[in-house]
Amino acid sequence: VVVVGGGFAGLNAAKALRRAPVELTLVDRTSYHLFQPLLYQVATGILSEGEVAYPLRDVLRRWDNARVILAEVDGLDLERRLVHAAGSDGRRHELPYDSLVVSPGARYAYFGHEEWERFAPGLKSLEDARLVRSRILGAFEAAELDPDPAERSSWLTFVVVGAGPTGVELAGQIAELARGPFRRGFREIDTRDARIVLVDAAPLVLGTFDPRLADRARRELERMGVQVRLETAAAGVDGRGIDVRLADGSHDRIETRTVLWAAGVQASGLAAELGRAVGAAVDRAGRVAVGPDLTLPGHPEVFLCGDAMSLDGLPGVAQVAIQQGRHAGRSIAARAAGRPAPGPFRYRDKGSMATIGRLDAVCEIRGVRLSGFLAAVVWAAVHLTFLIGFANRLVTMTRWTAIVFAGRRAQRAVELGRREVRGHAP
Ligand SMILES: Cc1cc2nc3c(=O)[nH]c(=O)nc-3n(C[C@H](O)[C@H](O)[C@H](O)COP(=O)(O)OP(=O)(O)OC[C@H]3O[C@@H](n4cnc5c(N)ncnc54)[C@H](O)[C@@H]3O)c2cc1C
């Protein structure tokens, strides 16, 4: 069995095969499983990289039937059942399979304007989190030095595009940084003057949540000083600001050195390639339609899971990927053991949640709506449960406790001369 991608789907497929009579190869272009839901905390100085990036080799270290390969998959030959990959040794590799799980995830999409990416980084990888952190911290540093009031205000303006959970969490955390831990550190600027603008074309923040929770989240953000501009779409981004289009068709410009992107996703190109190869439907976000058992049309040996597939309008969230990976792994294990396969995939919606500030969150779990402190506790407990590694849970819990009681954020290293610090005005 070859599993492409060690994200939520791939890792759970591998876990389900741990005791199966199969030889398992897990291929990823990174050496770690990335816990994306907490990436925004790396980008805002709360957590360090190790807490959200767990080595895949460590997860699989005791499994006798499994190996990990650090390689980028760049081709899938469905006829000859071969995975083509460029290895970390600089050579080409061919990995034969009887069963294949493809779960390469997705990346941010810029609505056909990929040129905006260099001015408005998204938050998808560890590298992105480092870049975003450097942009945020670097902007405060530049504002401290810049004597020109207009320039200073542009350094102190932060625009986050996309008011889904990641956008809401990022905007909330920048507001907390400006009003909390940064306040006493600077001499020339009052960091509380920072202007944080959250922009979305939709009429609500957290559009997939219950409207009452969404409204509660918007009010809380505004109380924290975030300007929420809904029905406002990004129309152009450059090194000095962002142009937005309002609901009435008029345009506005926000002068800023820091635009952060948290809107729109595009499935990995590998998925689209697979879709084309078998003539499956590929939607606008590049996701490939799979059968009810998560296999590719005409290829019962190939499973496509997580953010890269489309099935019954399921959202691109971690729970879908986890449950699908598990389902694919169990189906392969059953076949290998000569048992009947588990049948069609059924998603169990366990709810959604997002944090707004330090002790505030909104949660929707099986029809129960929570907000405020209690929701923040539930949010923390759920995220700690899903983090991999006891030590990581302990360190993360310690860092969160330090923030709650002392407001301290230790992960704030920025170096002058690095691309991401200079990158503000390319
Ligand atoms: C910032 C952020 C916050 C999020 N917050 C939440 C949240 O709070 N709750 C929630 O439910 N969901 C959240 N999500 C969504 C959730 O993380 C995804 O739905 C989930 O990660 C999808 O799992 P996946 O296995 O399909 O893909 P991923 O987890 O993205 O894993 C894909 C893996 O494939 C590897 N890969 C990709 N291409 C190749 C290749 N060509 N060769 C080799 N390896 C490859 C990647 O390195 C990666 O390890 C968030 C996402 C982001 C980006």
The ligand as an SDF file (V2000), in Angstrom:
LIG
                    3D

 53 58  0  0  0  0  0  0  0  0999 V2000
   -4.5410   27.6110    8.7060 C   0  0  0  0  0  0  0  0  0  0  0  0
   -5.5550   26.5000    8.6810 C   0  0  0  0  0  0  0  0  0  0  0  0
   -6.4260   26.3370    9.7400 C   0  0  0  0  0  0  0  0  0  0  0  0
   -7.3570   25.3100    9.7470 C   0  0  0  0  0  0  0  0  0  0  0  0
   -8.1900   25.1900   10.8200 N   0  0  0  0  0  0  0  0  0  0  0  0
   -9.0580   24.1640   10.8610 C   0  0  0  0  0  0  0  0  0  0  0  0
   -9.8800   23.9710   11.9860 C   0  0  0  0  0  0  0  0  0  0  0  0
   -9.8180   24.7390   12.9520 O   0  0  0  0  0  0  0  0  0  0  0  0
  -10.7250   22.9030   11.9950 N   0  0  0  0  0  0  0  0  0  0  0  0
  -10.7960   22.0350   10.9360 C   0  0  0  0  0  0  0  0  0  0  0  0
  -11.5490   21.0700   10.9870 O   0  0  0  0  0  0  0  0  0  0  0  0
  -10.0550   22.2050    9.8530 N   0  0  0  0  0  0  0  0  0  0  0  0
   -9.1700   23.2410    9.7790 C   0  0  0  0  0  0  0  0  0  0  0  0
   -8.4020   23.4090    8.6750 N   0  0  0  0  0  0  0  0  0  0  0  0
   -8.5710   22.4930    7.5340 C   0  0  0  0  0  0  0  0  0  0  0  0
   -7.8330   21.1920    7.7630 C   0  0  0  0  0  0  0  0  0  0  0  0
   -6.5340   21.4310    8.2130 O   0  0  0  0  0  0  0  0  0  0  0  0
   -7.8260   20.4080    6.4600 C   0  0  0  0  0  0  0  0  0  0  0  0
   -9.1590   20.1380    6.0950 O   0  0  0  0  0  0  0  0  0  0  0  0
   -7.0610   19.1000    6.5960 C   0  0  0  0  0  0  0  0  0  0  0  0
   -5.7070   19.3590    6.8790 O   0  0  0  0  0  0  0  0  0  0  0  0
   -7.1600   18.2720    5.3190 C   0  0  0  0  0  0  0  0  0  0  0  0
   -6.4370   17.0920    5.4990 O   0  0  0  0  0  0  0  0  0  0  0  0
   -5.7370   16.3920    4.2470 P   0  0  0  0  0  0  0  0  0  0  0  0
   -5.1040   15.1480    4.7730 O   0  0  0  0  0  0  0  0  0  0  0  0
   -6.6660   16.3050    3.1140 O   0  0  0  0  0  0  0  0  0  0  0  0
   -4.5990   17.4150    3.7860 O   0  0  0  0  0  0  0  0  0  0  0  0
   -3.3760   17.9880    4.6080 P   0  0  0  0  0  0  0  0  0  0  0  0
   -3.5780   17.8750    6.0570 O   0  0  0  0  0  0  0  0  0  0  0  0
   -3.1120   19.3260    4.0090 O   0  0  0  0  0  0  0  0  0  0  0  0
   -2.1840   17.0050    4.2340 O   0  0  0  0  0  0  0  0  0  0  0  0
   -1.6650   16.8930    2.9330 C   0  0  0  0  0  0  0  0  0  0  0  0
   -0.2820   16.2850    3.0410 C   0  0  0  0  0  0  0  0  0  0  0  0
    0.1520   15.9120    1.7420 O   0  0  0  0  0  0  0  0  0  0  0  0
    1.4790   16.3170    1.5410 C   0  0  0  0  0  0  0  0  0  0  0  0
    1.6470   16.5180    0.1010 N   0  0  0  0  0  0  0  0  0  0  0  0
    0.9750   17.3720   -0.6850 C   0  0  0  0  0  0  0  0  0  0  0  0
    1.3530   17.2430   -1.9640 N   0  0  0  0  0  0  0  0  0  0  0  0
    2.2990   16.2830   -1.9730 C   0  0  0  0  0  0  0  0  0  0  0  0
    3.0980   15.7070   -2.9930 C   0  0  0  0  0  0  0  0  0  0  0  0
    2.9850   16.0780   -4.2820 N   0  0  0  0  0  0  0  0  0  0  0  0
    3.9930   14.7680   -2.6690 N   0  0  0  0  0  0  0  0  0  0  0  0
    4.1310   14.3690   -1.3760 C   0  0  0  0  0  0  0  0  0  0  0  0
    3.4040   14.8750   -0.3630 N   0  0  0  0  0  0  0  0  0  0  0  0
    2.4960   15.8190   -0.6720 C   0  0  0  0  0  0  0  0  0  0  0  0
    1.6030   17.5920    2.3590 C   0  0  0  0  0  0  0  0  0  0  0  0
    2.9510   17.8500    2.6880 O   0  0  0  0  0  0  0  0  0  0  0  0
    0.7550   17.2510    3.5780 C   0  0  0  0  0  0  0  0  0  0  0  0
    1.5130   16.6260    4.5810 O   0  0  0  0  0  0  0  0  0  0  0  0
   -7.4460   24.4390    8.6480 C   0  0  0  0  0  0  0  0  0  0  0  0
   -6.5820   24.5940    7.5660 C   0  0  0  0  0  0  0  0  0  0  0  0
   -5.6370   25.6200    7.5790 C   0  0  0  0  0  0  0  0  0  0  0  0
   -4.7050   25.7840    6.4130 C   0  0  0  0  0  0  0  0  0  0  0  0
  1  2  1  0
  2  3  1  0
  2 52  2  0
  3  4  2  0
  4  5  1  0
  4 50  1  0
  5  6  2  0
  6  7  1  0
  6 13  1  0
  7  8  2  0
  7  9  1  0
  9 10  1  0
 10 11  2  0
 10 12  1  0
 12 13  2  0
 13 14  1  0
 14 15  1  0
 14 50  1  0
 15 16  1  0
 16 17  1  0
 16 18  1  0
 18 19  1  0
 18 20  1  0
 20 21  1  0
 20 22  1  0
 22 23  1  0
 23 24  1  0
 24 25  2  0
 24 26  1  0
 24 27  1  0
 27 28  1  0
 28 29  2  0
 28 30  1  0
 28 31  1  0
 31 32  1  0
 32 33  1  0
 33 34  1  0
 33 48  1  0
 34 35  1  0
 35 36  1  0
 35 46  1  0
 36 37  1  0
 36 45  1  0
 37 38  2  0
 38 39  1  0
 39 40  1  0
 39 45  2  0
 40 41  1  0
 40 42  2  0
 42 43  1  0
 43 44  2  0
 44 45  1  0
 46 47  1  0
 46 48  1  0
 48 49  1  0
 50 51  2  0
 51 52  1  0
 52 53  1  0
M  END
$$$$
